[in-house]
Amino acid sequence: MVRRRSARVSVLAGALLVAPLLGSCTLVFESGGDPPVPVNPPPEVVLDLSLSNERALDLLLVVDDSGSMLEKQRVLGQGFDQLLASLVGPGEGPVDLHVGVVSSSMGTFGVDLGGITCRNDRGALLGADRCGVTGTYLRETADGNRNFPGTMAEAVSCLTDLGAGGCGFEQHLAAMHAALRNDSGGSSTFLRPWAKLAVVILADEDDCSARGPEFFGPASAALGSLDSFRCFEFGVECDGPADPRAPGLRTNCRPSNDTTYLLGVDGYVDYLTSLKADRADVMVAVITGADQPVQVTVTPPPGGGPLRPDLVPSCQYQGLSNTETADPAVRLTAFADRLAMATAQEGRAPRGVTTSVCSNDLGPALAEIGAAAHDLFGDPCLRAALADTNPNLP
């Protein structure tokens, strides 16, 4: 239930009134024109302001579970407490939280890829029967009731440890879409109409949300090798060599519009913002490889064979035991940037955050994301003086 409180403010017409409201907020009413003629008793204007004090957030975590993600999932779990800490400002009470975790594995529309494993999690929230969670997602109310053992940070760390057995054609945006539409049928209560919505995507390869089974066809001159380079070739366009498979540096890379094989990014931005009456109630954060530099090279496939096109990683770092890398995430970066631009053009705080996955400490990045989610709540202060609708009256 949305909890609201009404502030009843009495204003002496024509006078300057400074009235404290809701703790730290101050309303200033200014009047134009000459000083008012004293009236006894002075006329009074009563304003009924209905202000929401609901601090509820639905947080969806889309976690890449492909073969190179174990270390990055671990680092996410280690730093998640900093995101939670940034959700609460000085003097504020706890946030009423729903946290759902979904993988990037969305299958192949039934196409058999031979020896390549590509399961379909259907965008299902992965809380059921895991980590002691009762239900498909984590719930913690402002008064401390929860459906999981331990702390929220510990539960998130457990749930986001998805392993590295997922599909190498990562469909992050399709998984987000399926989860929020509840395509799997198991989480109809995750999204609350009155709550703010935040989506956080952790990935080391770009989005590859496919339009249909044709994308997963066997190797051919038209499709190229059956590997994730297809996601770049058919999902991104750049300045540079006309042949997308030719080695070399690319510039001015951006998502392709809807193509034969991949869905466009803009449709996902439109869907996400359609979930709330005010699109400033929605934010996105992507923790990925930088969107540049973008360079195509050639590498042998696992097990040997003819050279095939591949992307040079856009960032790397030293993990616990190996050098970890991430490919340029042109589509995912644009997804966050376009949401940020939409709200910034309205004169409001940008609702898109991009940060690098190439770090063995994601705590600072997660703190930044938490602060951006905290901004969704805003504050109940009026941003300007109330107008004197009739300055000729005292």
N, C-alpha and C positions, 0 to 999 in steps of 0.2 A: 504494500500500500504506500502511495506517495504521502509523505508527511509534509504539510504546509502550515505556515503560520501567517496570520494577517497582522500587519503593522498599521495601527490607526493613528494617523498623524494629523494634529490640528495646526492649521496655519493661520496666523493673524494676517489678514489681507493687507498688502501694501508695505508690510514690514519685512525686515531681514530676520530670518529665523534660522538658527543653527540647532538641530535636534539630533541627539544621539539615537541611533537605531541599530539593533542587532550587534551590540558590542562595539567593534572598532569602526563601524561605518558612520559617516556623518552626512546628513542631507542639508544642503544649503539652498534656500529659496531666496531668489533675488527679485527685486521689483525695479522696473524702469520708471523714468519720469520724475516729476517733482516729489518732494516729501509729502506723505499723505496728510490729509486733514484729519485731526484726531476725531475719532468716533467713539461714543460711549453708549453701550459696550461695543468694542471693535467687532466687525464681522468676522466670521470664522468659516474657513473652508476645511472640510474633512475629507481626507484621502484614505481610501482603503487599499493598501498595497498587499497583494497576495504574493508572498515570497517563499520559494521552496527551500527547505533546509535538508532535503534529501541528498545524501552523499553515497550514492550507489554506483558501482562500476561493474560492467560485464567485460571481462578480459579474456580474449581468445588468443592462445599461443599456437601458431602454426610452425611445427618443428620438422625440418628436413631430417629424414631418417635413412638417407642413402649411405653408401659404403664408406664415406669419408667423414662421417659426422659424430663419431663417438666422443672425441675429445671436445668438440665444440658444444655438444650437449652437456658435458660435464662442467665446462666453464660457465655456461648459462645457469645451471643449477647452483653453482657456487656463489654467483653474484646476485641472485634474484632477491635476496633480502634487501639490497639497496634500492631496487625498484619499489618494493613495498614501503620502505622507510620514506621515500620521496612522495608517496601518495598522501601523506599526512603532514600538514603544515603546523607551525607553532600554535598551540592552544586549540587545535582541532581534535575532534574525536575520531575514532576509527571509521574506516570506509566499509560499507556493506558490499562484500565482494562475491562475485561468481568468477571462477577461473576455469576455463576449459582448455584442453590440450588436444590437438589434432595433428596427424602426420601429413606429409606432402605426398603420400602414396595414393594415387587415384586410379591405378590400373591402366589398361590399354584398350578399353571398350571391347574386351573379350578376345582380342587378337593374341594368338599364341606366339610368343617370341622365342620359342625353342628353349635354349639353355638359360635365357635371361629371366630372372624372377622379378615379377612386377605385380605385387598384390594390390588389391583395391580396398582401402579402408573406408571408402565412401564418405569421407568427411565426418566420420563418427567421432564423438568426444570419447577419449580413451581413458576414462576414469573407472569404468566398471571392473570390479574384481581385481583392481590393482592398487597397491600402496595403502590398503586398508580403507579406501574411499567407499562411502555408501552413496551410490549413484554414479552418474557419468561425468560429473564435474565437481570441482571443489566449491563449497559454500561456507562463508564465514560472515555472520551478521555483525552489526556494529556492537552488539552486547556480548559478543564472544562465542555464540553458539556456532559449532562447526560440524561437518560430516566426515572428518578425517582425524587421524591421530597426529600428535606433534604440532609443529607450527606450520603456518601457511608456506613459508619458504622451504621447509623440509618436504612438504607434500608436493610442491611444484617441482623441486629437484628430483623427486622420485618419479613423478609422472612424465617429465620431459626426457627421462633416460629411456628413449625409445629403441636404442640400438641402431645398428647399421645394416639391417636386412631389408630395407625398403626399396622402392622403385627408383632406378637411376634417372627416369624421366620425371623430375620433380614438378608436380602441379600445385604449387603453393596457393595460387589465387583460386583455382578450382576447388581446392580443399576448403579454403576459407568460405567460399560461396556455399558449398554443400553443407558445411557445419552450421552456418547462420540460417540457412533455409531448413535445417533439420531434415535433410534428405534421408538420413539413416533411420529416422523415427524414434531415436532414443533420448532426445534432449529438448523436448518442447518447452521446458521451463527455464532454459539457460538465459535467453534474452528476455529482459524485463522492459516494458514500454517506458518506464520512468527513469531507467538507469542510463548512464553514459556508456559508450561503447569504445573499447580500445582493442586493436588487433596488432599483435607483435609477431613478426615473421623472422625465424632464424634459419639461415640457409648459406650454403657455400657454392651453390650454382643457381643460375637464373631460373625464373619461372618458365614452365613449359606446358601451360594449360592448353590441352589439345582440343580441337573442334570435334574430331571424330576418329574412327578407326583407321582411316586412310593414312594418317600420320605415322602409324606404327607398321606400315608395310615393309616388306623385305628390302634389303639393299638393292638399289637400282640407280641408274644414271640420274633420274629425276629426284629421288629422295636422298641419295648418298648412302653412306654407311648407316647401319642400324645402331646409332649411338646418340648421345645427347648433343652432339654438334648440330643436329637437326633443329634443336630448340633455338640456337643462335641463327642459323641460316634462314629459318622461316618465321622467326619472331622478332628479328632486329634488322634494321637497315642502317647503313653507314655510308659516309663518303670514303672513297678509296677504290681499290680494285673492283671492277664490275663483277667479277666472279667471286661470290662470297666464300668459296673454298680456297681461293688463292692465298698463299702466305703473304703476310705483311701487316703493317699497322693500319688501323681504321680510325677515322675521326668522325665527330658529330654523329655518334651512334644514338639511335632512338628506337622505341618500339615500332614495329610495323603496325599499320592499321589491320583490322580483321583480315586474315589471309585464309587461303584454302585450308591450312593445317592448324594454325593456332588462333585462339581467341584474343581480341585486342584488350589492352589494359584499360581503356576508358570505360568500357562496359562494367568492369569490376568497381571502378571508382563510383560510377553512377549508382550501381546496386548498393554499395556500402552506405553512401550518403542518403539513399532513399529510405533507409531503415529508421531514421529519426526525422521529426518535423523540422528540426534545425540541424543542418549538417555540421555545425560547430560542436555538436554533441558527440561527434565521432572522431577518432584519431587513429593513425597508422604509424607503426615504427617498423623499419626493416633493418635487421642486423645481417649484413651480407658482405660480399666482396664489393670493392669500389666499382663504379660503372665505367671507369677508365683507369689506365690505358686499356684499349682493346686491340689485341694482336692475335692474328691467326698464324698457326704454325702447322707442321705435319709431324705425326708421331706414329710408331707402329702400334697395332692393336695388342691387347693382352694375348700372350701366346704366340706372337709373331704374325707376319703377313704383310701385305702391301701397306705403305704409308697412307695415312688418312688425315684429313684436316682436324685440327683441335685448337682450343683456345689456350693462350698463355695465361696463367693466373694473374689477377690484378693485385693480389696481396699475398703475403705469407708471414708465418711466425713460427717460433720454435715451441712445440707442444711438449708434453711430458716425455715422449719417446721419439717423436718424428717431427719433421717439418710439415706444418699444416698449411694448406693453401685454400684460396677461394677464387672462383672465376668472376669476371666482370658481370655484375647484375644490372644490366641496362633496363630490363622490364620492371624489376622490383623497385629500383630506385625511382623510375618514372612514376610508378604507382603511388609512392609516398609523396613525391614532389608535386604531383598534380592535385592531390588532396590538400597539400599545404598551400598551393597557389590559389585554390578555390576559396579558402577561408581568408587568406591574406588579402585578396582582392576586395573582400568585404570589410576590410579594416580590422580584422580580428586576428588573434594569434594563430600562426600556421598550425595545422593539425597533422603534419607529416614530419617524421623524424627518420633520418638515415644515419647509420653508424656502422663501423667496420666490424666484421666477425673475426678479423685477424688480430686477436689479442688473447693472451693467456689470463687476462683479468678483464672481464666484461662489466665489473661492478660500476665504474664511472659511467659507462654507456647506459647501463640499466637505470642508474640514478637519474640520468637525463631523461630517459623515457618515462620514468615514474613522475618526474616533475611536469612533463608535458601532459601526462594523464591527469595529474592534479589540477592543471589549468582548465580542464574540462568543466570542473565544478564552478569556476569563476568565483565571484563573491556577490553578495546581495546589495552592494552599494549602487546607487544611481550615479551615472557617469557625467551628468550635466545638471545645471540648475533647472528647476521647473519653470516653465514659462508663465509670465503674468498675462493671462489671456485678455484682460481688459484694464490697461494701465490708467484709464480715465476714472476708474472707480477707486475710492480709498480702500 
